[in-house]
Amino acid sequence: MAGNDKVLELTDKTFVDEIEKSKGLTMVDFWAEWCGPCRIVGPIVDQLAEDYADQGVRVGKVDVDENPETASRFGIRSIPSILFFKDGEHVDTVIGAVPKPHLEEKVKEHL
């Protein structure tokens, strides 16, 4: 799911510095390669990264298979899970394959 230069590839090692120490709104997609619904949501997340980059929204992705510590810390039991962080604090979660307008509404709500 890589390839979009506006999307941060996050790991257990980089998560705290990239997300929890950052200012503004960050949307983080917890996903896995084998997850069908993740493949539906992935392009939507990529598009939102493009659409909201100029408003300072940061977007990251965490592969739960490669980064189990971070997934465990946030209680990720179902994927895709999209977590929203404002000034480093976890403020909202969306679980499952949801349509773009639903995620866009969450972005606007937390901006």
C-alpha positions as CSV (number, residue, x, y, z in Angstrom):
1,M,0.0,0.0,0.0
2,A,3.0,2.3,-0.3
3,G,3.6,4.6,-3.1
4,N,1.9,7.9,-2.0
5,D,4.6,10.3,-1.0
6,K,2.1,12.1,1.2
7,V,1.6,9.0,3.4
8,L,4.0,8.2,6.2
9,E,5.0,4.5,6.5
10,L,5.0,4.1,10.3
11,T,6.7,1.4,12.4
12,D,6.9,0.5,16.0
13,K,10.1,2.5,16.2
14,T,8.8,5.7,14.5
15,F,5.2,5.9,15.7
16,V,5.9,7.9,18.9
17,D,8.1,10.5,17.2
18,E,6.0,10.8,14.0
19,I,2.5,10.8,15.6
20,E,2.5,11.2,19.3
21,K,5.0,14.1,19.3
22,S,3.4,15.9,16.3
23,K,1.1,18.9,16.2
24,G,-2.1,19.1,14.2
25,L,-4.4,16.3,12.9
26,T,-3.0,13.0,11.8
27,M,-5.0,10.1,10.4
28,V,-3.4,6.6,10.8
29,D,-4.5,3.6,8.9
30,F,-3.8,0.2,10.6
31,W,-3.9,-2.4,7.9
32,A,-2.4,-5.7,6.6
33,E,-1.4,-7.0,3.1
34,W,-3.8,-10.0,3.4
35,C,-6.8,-7.9,4.4
36,G,-9.4,-7.4,1.7
37,P,-11.3,-4.5,3.3
38,C,-7.9,-2.8,3.9
39,R,-7.4,-2.8,0.1
40,I,-10.7,-1.0,-0.3
41,V,-9.9,1.6,2.3
42,G,-6.2,2.1,1.3
43,P,-6.9,4.1,-1.8
44,I,-9.5,6.3,0.1
45,V,-6.9,7.0,2.7
46,D,-4.3,7.9,0.0
47,Q,-6.8,10.2,-1.6
48,L,-7.6,12.0,1.6
49,A,-3.9,12.4,2.2
50,E,-3.7,14.3,-1.1
51,D,-7.0,16.2,-0.6
52,Y,-6.1,17.5,2.9
53,A,-2.3,17.9,2.7
54,D,-2.6,21.7,2.1
55,Q,-4.7,21.9,5.3
56,G,-1.9,20.3,7.3
57,V,-3.5,16.9,7.8
58,R,-0.9,14.2,8.0
59,V,-1.6,10.6,7.1
60,G,0.2,7.5,8.1
61,K,-0.1,3.7,7.7
62,V,0.9,0.9,10.1
63,D,1.2,-2.6,8.8
64,V,-0.1,-4.6,11.9
65,D,1.8,-7.7,10.9
66,E,5.1,-5.9,10.9
67,N,4.4,-3.6,13.8
68,P,2.5,-5.6,16.5
69,E,3.6,-3.4,19.4
70,T,1.9,-0.3,18.1
71,A,-1.3,-2.2,17.1
72,S,-1.4,-3.8,20.6
73,R,-0.9,-0.4,22.3
74,F,-4.0,1.0,20.6
75,G,-6.1,-2.2,21.0
76,I,-6.4,-2.9,17.3
77,R,-8.5,-6.0,17.0
78,S,-10.2,-5.4,13.7
79,I,-8.6,-4.0,10.5
80,P,-8.8,-1.7,8.8
81,S,-8.9,0.7,11.8
82,I,-8.4,4.3,11.2
83,L,-7.2,6.3,14.2
84,F,-7.3,10.1,14.4
85,F,-4.7,11.9,16.5
86,K,-4.9,15.6,17.4
87,D,-1.7,17.1,18.7
88,G,-0.4,13.6,19.5
89,E,-3.6,12.5,21.4
90,H,-5.8,9.7,20.1
91,V,-9.2,11.4,19.6
92,D,-11.3,9.1,17.4
93,T,-11.4,5.7,15.7
94,V,-13.2,4.3,12.7
95,I,-13.3,0.5,12.2
96,G,-14.0,-1.3,9.0
97,A,-14.2,-0.4,5.3
98,V,-16.2,2.8,5.3
99,P,-16.9,5.1,2.3
100,K,-14.8,8.2,1.7
101,P,-17.5,10.6,2.8
102,H,-17.5,9.0,6.3
103,L,-13.8,9.4,6.7
104,E,-13.9,12.9,5.2
105,E,-16.5,13.9,7.8
106,K,-14.2,12.7,10.6
107,V,-11.3,14.7,9.1
108,K,-13.4,17.8,9.0
109,E,-14.8,17.2,12.5
110,H,-11.3,17.2,14.0
111,L,-9.6,19.9,11.9
